[in-house]
Amino acid sequence: MWQSVARPLKALRSGFSTLSRLRLWLSLLALGFSFWTVGQLVTLRILNRAYQTPRYFVANIQPENIAISQISAIQVKIYQASGLSVAEVISDDPNLLEREFQFALIAPPEIEQAIAQELEIPLPEVQRLIYYKVRNP
């Protein structure tokens, strides 16, 4: 009698085992499909995003003037009586000779412009480095 009851239970248990295996594989398949779908959506979102980066670059087309970093000060003595000014370029580099320029100018903006042209450096750099001494006699 137990054998007649055991056979259907055995068949039922193997059916549940098959059903649980099927459920495991179906859940793994659904999980894999969901990961793939989410991955595709994220990829499409990233690839279709508009980036706010500029599409150009700024290049320093002028060569860096090494003399600018070596100049520590520009001392200008203005002699108002004779209408002359003498500019002395003071450098940090001991190998670089001190330069001295003489101009027939006494107005500071004109002197700064002349020094910038002589040294071939920008005018704001000259204005940062320059200081004046006015001589009246």
mmCIF file of the C-alpha atoms, coordinates in Angstrom:
data_MODEL
# 
_entry.id   MODEL 
# 
loop_
_atom_site.group_PDB 
_atom_site.id 
_atom_site.type_symbol 
_atom_site.label_atom_id 
_atom_site.label_alt_id 
_atom_site.label_comp_id 
_atom_site.label_asym_id 
_atom_site.label_entity_id 
_atom_site.label_seq_id 
_atom_site.pdbx_PDB_ins_code 
_atom_site.Cartn_x 
_atom_site.Cartn_y 
_atom_site.Cartn_z 
_atom_site.occupancy 
_atom_site.B_iso_or_equiv 
_atom_site.pdbx_formal_charge 
_atom_site.auth_seq_id 
_atom_site.auth_comp_id 
_atom_site.auth_asym_id 
_atom_site.auth_atom_id 
_atom_site.pdbx_PDB_model_num 
ATOM 1   C CA . MET A 1 1   ? 0.000  0.000   0.000   1.00 0.00 ? 1   MET A CA 1 
ATOM 2   C CA . TRP A 1 2   ? 2.791  2.303   0.771   1.00 0.00 ? 2   TRP A CA 1 
ATOM 3   C CA . GLN A 1 3   ? 4.225  1.600   -2.611  1.00 0.00 ? 3   GLN A CA 1 
ATOM 4   C CA . SER A 1 4   ? 1.043  2.706   -4.327  1.00 0.00 ? 4   SER A CA 1 
ATOM 5   C CA . VAL A 1 5   ? 1.139  5.984   -2.359  1.00 0.00 ? 5   VAL A CA 1 
ATOM 6   C CA . ALA A 1 6   ? 4.911  6.398   -2.641  1.00 0.00 ? 6   ALA A CA 1 
ATOM 7   C CA . ARG A 1 7   ? 4.971  6.265   -6.428  1.00 0.00 ? 7   ARG A CA 1 
ATOM 8   C CA . PRO A 1 8   ? 2.740  9.272   -6.958  1.00 0.00 ? 8   PRO A CA 1 
ATOM 9   C CA . LEU A 1 9   ? 4.625  11.128  -4.196  1.00 0.00 ? 9   LEU A CA 1 
ATOM 10  C CA . LYS A 1 10  ? 7.903  10.313  -5.910  1.00 0.00 ? 10  LYS A CA 1 
ATOM 11  C CA . ALA A 1 11  ? 6.540  11.562  -9.229  1.00 0.00 ? 11  ALA A CA 1 
ATOM 12  C CA . LEU A 1 12  ? 5.148  14.661  -7.526  1.00 0.00 ? 12  LEU A CA 1 
ATOM 13  C CA . ARG A 1 13  ? 8.478  15.331  -5.795  1.00 0.00 ? 13  ARG A CA 1 
ATOM 14  C CA . SER A 1 14  ? 10.417 14.972  -9.075  1.00 0.00 ? 14  SER A CA 1 
ATOM 15  C CA . GLY A 1 15  ? 7.843  17.302  -10.675 1.00 0.00 ? 15  GLY A CA 1 
ATOM 16  C CA . PHE A 1 16  ? 8.435  19.891  -7.918  1.00 0.00 ? 16  PHE A CA 1 
ATOM 17  C CA . SER A 1 17  ? 12.165 19.460  -8.360  1.00 0.00 ? 17  SER A CA 1 
ATOM 18  C CA . THR A 1 18  ? 11.832 20.059  -12.095 1.00 0.00 ? 18  THR A CA 1 
ATOM 19  C CA . LEU A 1 19  ? 9.521  22.994  -11.439 1.00 0.00 ? 19  LEU A CA 1 
ATOM 20  C CA . SER A 1 20  ? 11.939 24.554  -8.922  1.00 0.00 ? 20  SER A CA 1 
ATOM 21  C CA . ARG A 1 21  ? 14.840 24.091  -11.352 1.00 0.00 ? 21  ARG A CA 1 
ATOM 22  C CA . LEU A 1 22  ? 12.747 25.676  -14.083 1.00 0.00 ? 22  LEU A CA 1 
ATOM 23  C CA . ARG A 1 23  ? 11.844 28.538  -11.758 1.00 0.00 ? 23  ARG A CA 1 
ATOM 24  C CA . LEU A 1 24  ? 15.548 29.041  -10.913 1.00 0.00 ? 24  LEU A CA 1 
ATOM 25  C CA . TRP A 1 25  ? 16.548 29.158  -14.585 1.00 0.00 ? 25  TRP A CA 1 
ATOM 26  C CA . LEU A 1 26  ? 13.659 31.448  -15.490 1.00 0.00 ? 26  LEU A CA 1 
ATOM 27  C CA . SER A 1 27  ? 14.521 33.840  -12.646 1.00 0.00 ? 27  SER A CA 1 
ATOM 28  C CA . LEU A 1 28  ? 18.192 33.846  -13.710 1.00 0.00 ? 28  LEU A CA 1 
ATOM 29  C CA . LEU A 1 29  ? 17.097 34.529  -17.285 1.00 0.00 ? 29  LEU A CA 1 
ATOM 30  C CA . ALA A 1 30  ? 14.846 37.384  -16.148 1.00 0.00 ? 30  ALA A CA 1 
ATOM 31  C CA . LEU A 1 31  ? 17.609 38.804  -13.956 1.00 0.00 ? 31  LEU A CA 1 
ATOM 32  C CA . GLY A 1 32  ? 20.126 38.661  -16.814 1.00 0.00 ? 32  GLY A CA 1 
ATOM 33  C CA . PHE A 1 33  ? 17.672 40.277  -19.215 1.00 0.00 ? 33  PHE A CA 1 
ATOM 34  C CA . SER A 1 34  ? 16.940 43.068  -16.739 1.00 0.00 ? 34  SER A CA 1 
ATOM 35  C CA . PHE A 1 35  ? 20.691 43.761  -16.220 1.00 0.00 ? 35  PHE A CA 1 
ATOM 36  C CA . TRP A 1 36  ? 21.210 43.824  -19.976 1.00 0.00 ? 36  TRP A CA 1 
ATOM 37  C CA . THR A 1 37  ? 18.254 46.214  -20.481 1.00 0.00 ? 37  THR A CA 1 
ATOM 38  C CA . VAL A 1 38  ? 19.392 48.599  -17.741 1.00 0.00 ? 38  VAL A CA 1 
ATOM 39  C CA . GLY A 1 39  ? 22.948 48.526  -19.113 1.00 0.00 ? 39  GLY A CA 1 
ATOM 40  C CA . GLN A 1 40  ? 21.705 49.380  -22.593 1.00 0.00 ? 40  GLN A CA 1 
ATOM 41  C CA . LEU A 1 41  ? 19.593 52.263  -21.275 1.00 0.00 ? 41  LEU A CA 1 
ATOM 42  C CA . VAL A 1 42  ? 22.501 53.695  -19.277 1.00 0.00 ? 42  VAL A CA 1 
ATOM 43  C CA . THR A 1 43  ? 24.833 53.357  -22.259 1.00 0.00 ? 43  THR A CA 1 
ATOM 44  C CA . LEU A 1 44  ? 22.395 55.125  -24.581 1.00 0.00 ? 44  LEU A CA 1 
ATOM 45  C CA . ARG A 1 45  ? 21.862 57.895  -22.035 1.00 0.00 ? 45  ARG A CA 1 
ATOM 46  C CA . ILE A 1 46  ? 25.593 58.480  -21.644 1.00 0.00 ? 46  ILE A CA 1 
ATOM 47  C CA . LEU A 1 47  ? 26.302 58.384  -25.377 1.00 0.00 ? 47  LEU A CA 1 
ATOM 48  C CA . ASN A 1 48  ? 23.455 60.756  -26.232 1.00 0.00 ? 48  ASN A CA 1 
ATOM 49  C CA . ARG A 1 49  ? 24.316 63.279  -23.513 1.00 0.00 ? 49  ARG A CA 1 
ATOM 50  C CA . ALA A 1 50  ? 25.301 66.761  -24.676 1.00 0.00 ? 50  ALA A CA 1 
ATOM 51  C CA . TYR A 1 51  ? 28.634 67.635  -23.168 1.00 0.00 ? 51  TYR A CA 1 
ATOM 52  C CA . GLN A 1 52  ? 29.190 71.218  -22.063 1.00 0.00 ? 52  GLN A CA 1 
ATOM 53  C CA . THR A 1 53  ? 32.893 71.150  -22.844 1.00 0.00 ? 53  THR A CA 1 
ATOM 54  C CA . PRO A 1 54  ? 34.280 73.770  -25.205 1.00 0.00 ? 54  PRO A CA 1 
ATOM 55  C CA . ARG A 1 55  ? 35.275 72.546  -28.629 1.00 0.00 ? 55  ARG A CA 1 
ATOM 56  C CA . TYR A 1 56  ? 38.320 74.753  -28.894 1.00 0.00 ? 56  TYR A CA 1 
ATOM 57  C CA . PHE A 1 57  ? 41.585 75.160  -27.098 1.00 0.00 ? 57  PHE A CA 1 
ATOM 58  C CA . VAL A 1 58  ? 43.768 78.130  -26.334 1.00 0.00 ? 58  VAL A CA 1 
ATOM 59  C CA . ALA A 1 59  ? 47.367 77.887  -27.396 1.00 0.00 ? 59  ALA A CA 1 
ATOM 60  C CA . ASN A 1 60  ? 50.115 80.245  -26.462 1.00 0.00 ? 60  ASN A CA 1 
ATOM 61  C CA . ILE A 1 61  ? 51.355 81.050  -29.933 1.00 0.00 ? 61  ILE A CA 1 
ATOM 62  C CA . GLN A 1 62  ? 53.991 83.488  -28.744 1.00 0.00 ? 62  GLN A CA 1 
ATOM 63  C CA . PRO A 1 63  ? 57.141 81.913  -27.402 1.00 0.00 ? 63  PRO A CA 1 
ATOM 64  C CA . GLU A 1 64  ? 57.696 82.542  -23.735 1.00 0.00 ? 64  GLU A CA 1 
ATOM 65  C CA . ASN A 1 65  ? 60.250 85.263  -23.282 1.00 0.00 ? 65  ASN A CA 1 
ATOM 66  C CA . ILE A 1 66  ? 62.834 83.995  -20.828 1.00 0.00 ? 66  ILE A CA 1 
ATOM 67  C CA . ALA A 1 67  ? 64.063 87.513  -20.093 1.00 0.00 ? 67  ALA A CA 1 
ATOM 68  C CA . ILE A 1 68  ? 60.773 88.435  -18.388 1.00 0.00 ? 68  ILE A CA 1 
ATOM 69  C CA . SER A 1 69  ? 61.308 85.933  -15.586 1.00 0.00 ? 69  SER A CA 1 
ATOM 70  C CA . GLN A 1 70  ? 64.908 87.086  -15.126 1.00 0.00 ? 70  GLN A CA 1 
ATOM 71  C CA . ILE A 1 71  ? 64.139 90.812  -14.837 1.00 0.00 ? 71  ILE A CA 1 
ATOM 72  C CA . SER A 1 72  ? 63.551 91.769  -11.215 1.00 0.00 ? 72  SER A CA 1 
ATOM 73  C CA . ALA A 1 73  ? 63.126 95.549  -11.561 1.00 0.00 ? 73  ALA A CA 1 
ATOM 74  C CA . ILE A 1 74  ? 63.436 98.496  -13.902 1.00 0.00 ? 74  ILE A CA 1 
ATOM 75  C CA . GLN A 1 75  ? 64.749 101.663 -12.286 1.00 0.00 ? 75  GLN A CA 1 
ATOM 76  C CA . VAL A 1 76  ? 64.148 104.903 -14.191 1.00 0.00 ? 76  VAL A CA 1 
ATOM 77  C CA . LYS A 1 77  ? 65.828 108.171 -13.303 1.00 0.00 ? 77  LYS A CA 1 
ATOM 78  C CA . ILE A 1 78  ? 64.109 111.170 -14.858 1.00 0.00 ? 78  ILE A CA 1 
ATOM 79  C CA . TYR A 1 79  ? 66.222 114.329 -15.282 1.00 0.00 ? 79  TYR A CA 1 
ATOM 80  C CA . GLN A 1 80  ? 63.639 117.060 -15.849 1.00 0.00 ? 80  GLN A CA 1 
ATOM 81  C CA . ALA A 1 81  ? 66.146 119.857 -16.414 1.00 0.00 ? 81  ALA A CA 1 
ATOM 82  C CA . SER A 1 82  ? 67.791 118.135 -19.382 1.00 0.00 ? 82  SER A CA 1 
ATOM 83  C CA . GLY A 1 83  ? 64.634 116.305 -20.598 1.00 0.00 ? 83  GLY A CA 1 
ATOM 84  C CA . LEU A 1 84  ? 66.306 112.901 -20.423 1.00 0.00 ? 84  LEU A CA 1 
ATOM 85  C CA . SER A 1 85  ? 65.552 109.675 -18.616 1.00 0.00 ? 85  SER A CA 1 
ATOM 86  C CA . VAL A 1 86  ? 67.883 106.768 -17.916 1.00 0.00 ? 86  VAL A CA 1 
ATOM 87  C CA . ALA A 1 87  ? 66.378 103.280 -17.466 1.00 0.00 ? 87  ALA A CA 1 
ATOM 88  C CA . GLU A 1 88  ? 68.414 100.586 -15.744 1.00 0.00 ? 88  GLU A CA 1 
ATOM 89  C CA . VAL A 1 89  ? 67.208 96.975  -16.045 1.00 0.00 ? 89  VAL A CA 1 
ATOM 90  C CA . ILE A 1 90  ? 68.078 94.980  -12.925 1.00 0.00 ? 90  ILE A CA 1 
ATOM 91  C CA . SER A 1 91  ? 68.201 91.205  -13.345 1.00 0.00 ? 91  SER A CA 1 
ATOM 92  C CA . ASP A 1 92  ? 68.216 88.194  -11.018 1.00 0.00 ? 92  ASP A CA 1 
ATOM 93  C CA . ASP A 1 93  ? 70.554 86.292  -13.294 1.00 0.00 ? 93  ASP A CA 1 
ATOM 94  C CA . PRO A 1 94  ? 74.234 87.094  -12.581 1.00 0.00 ? 94  PRO A CA 1 
ATOM 95  C CA . ASN A 1 95  ? 75.210 86.004  -16.104 1.00 0.00 ? 95  ASN A CA 1 
ATOM 96  C CA . LEU A 1 96  ? 72.866 88.507  -17.714 1.00 0.00 ? 96  LEU A CA 1 
ATOM 97  C CA . LEU A 1 97  ? 74.468 91.907  -18.087 1.00 0.00 ? 97  LEU A CA 1 
ATOM 98  C CA . GLU A 1 98  ? 72.632 94.899  -16.670 1.00 0.00 ? 98  GLU A CA 1 
ATOM 99  C CA . ARG A 1 99  ? 71.164 96.958  -19.427 1.00 0.00 ? 99  ARG A CA 1 
ATOM 100 C CA . GLU A 1 100 ? 70.874 100.697 -19.434 1.00 0.00 ? 100 GLU A CA 1 
ATOM 101 C CA . PHE A 1 101 ? 68.799 102.756 -21.849 1.00 0.00 ? 101 PHE A CA 1 
ATOM 102 C CA . GLN A 1 102 ? 68.652 106.491 -22.332 1.00 0.00 ? 102 GLN A CA 1 
ATOM 103 C CA . PHE A 1 103 ? 65.543 108.188 -23.710 1.00 0.00 ? 103 PHE A CA 1 
ATOM 104 C CA . ALA A 1 104 ? 64.737 111.791 -24.589 1.00 0.00 ? 104 ALA A CA 1 
ATOM 105 C CA . LEU A 1 105 ? 61.416 111.422 -22.779 1.00 0.00 ? 105 LEU A CA 1 
ATOM 106 C CA . ILE A 1 106 ? 60.199 112.506 -19.339 1.00 0.00 ? 106 ILE A CA 1 
ATOM 107 C CA . ALA A 1 107 ? 56.531 111.397 -19.350 1.00 0.00 ? 107 ALA A CA 1 
ATOM 108 C CA . PRO A 1 108 ? 56.157 108.030 -17.568 1.00 0.00 ? 108 PRO A CA 1 
ATOM 109 C CA . PRO A 1 109 ? 53.674 106.471 -20.068 1.00 0.00 ? 109 PRO A CA 1 
ATOM 110 C CA . GLU A 1 110 ? 56.011 107.295 -22.971 1.00 0.00 ? 110 GLU A CA 1 
ATOM 111 C CA . ILE A 1 111 ? 58.997 105.917 -21.073 1.00 0.00 ? 111 ILE A CA 1 
ATOM 112 C CA . GLU A 1 112 ? 57.126 102.684 -20.283 1.00 0.00 ? 112 GLU A CA 1 
ATOM 113 C CA . GLN A 1 113 ? 56.165 102.269 -23.934 1.00 0.00 ? 113 GLN A CA 1 
ATOM 114 C CA . ALA A 1 114 ? 59.764 102.851 -25.067 1.00 0.00 ? 114 ALA A CA 1 
ATOM 115 C CA . ILE A 1 115 ? 61.122 100.322 -22.547 1.00 0.00 ? 115 ILE A CA 1 
ATOM 116 C CA . ALA A 1 116 ? 58.530 97.743  -23.615 1.00 0.00 ? 116 ALA A CA 1 
ATOM 117 C CA . GLN A 1 117 ? 59.629 98.166  -27.230 1.00 0.00 ? 117 GLN A CA 1 
ATOM 118 C CA . GLU A 1 118 ? 63.330 97.965  -26.377 1.00 0.00 ? 118 GLU A CA 1 
ATOM 119 C CA . LEU A 1 119 ? 63.007 94.834  -24.216 1.00 0.00 ? 119 LEU A CA 1 
ATOM 120 C CA . GLU A 1 120 ? 60.266 93.307  -26.393 1.00 0.00 ? 120 GLU A CA 1 
ATOM 121 C CA . ILE A 1 121 ? 58.056 92.506  -23.405 1.00 0.00 ? 121 ILE A CA 1 
ATOM 122 C CA . PRO A 1 122 ? 54.390 93.410  -22.820 1.00 0.00 ? 122 PRO A CA 1 
ATOM 123 C CA . LEU A 1 123 ? 53.555 96.848  -21.448 1.00 0.00 ? 123 LEU A CA 1 
ATOM 124 C CA . PRO A 1 124 ? 51.749 95.488  -18.321 1.00 0.00 ? 124 PRO A CA 1 
ATOM 125 C CA . GLU A 1 125 ? 54.890 93.567  -17.407 1.00 0.00 ? 125 GLU A CA 1 
ATOM 126 C CA . VAL A 1 126 ? 56.957 96.742  -17.694 1.00 0.00 ? 126 VAL A CA 1 
ATOM 127 C CA . GLN A 1 127 ? 54.423 98.624  -15.557 1.00 0.00 ? 127 GLN A CA 1 
ATOM 128 C CA . ARG A 1 128 ? 54.683 95.935  -12.901 1.00 0.00 ? 128 ARG A CA 1 
ATOM 129 C CA . LEU A 1 129 ? 58.496 96.087  -12.760 1.00 0.00 ? 129 LEU A CA 1 
ATOM 130 C CA . ILE A 1 130 ? 59.168 99.796  -13.136 1.00 0.00 ? 130 ILE A CA 1 
ATOM 131 C CA . TYR A 1 131 ? 59.799 102.458 -10.499 1.00 0.00 ? 131 TYR A CA 1 
ATOM 132 C CA . TYR A 1 132 ? 60.865 106.080 -10.922 1.00 0.00 ? 132 TYR A CA 1 
ATOM 133 C CA . LYS A 1 133 ? 63.266 108.571 -9.381  1.00 0.00 ? 133 LYS A CA 1 
ATOM 134 C CA . VAL A 1 134 ? 62.879 112.170 -10.423 1.00 0.00 ? 134 VAL A CA 1 
ATOM 135 C CA . ARG A 1 135 ? 65.994 114.357 -10.442 1.00 0.00 ? 135 ARG A CA 1 
ATOM 136 C CA . ASN A 1 136 ? 65.463 118.135 -10.645 1.00 0.00 ? 136 ASN A CA 1 
ATOM 137 C CA . PRO A 1 137 ? 68.944 119.667 -10.752 1.00 0.00 ? 137 PRO A CA 1 
# 
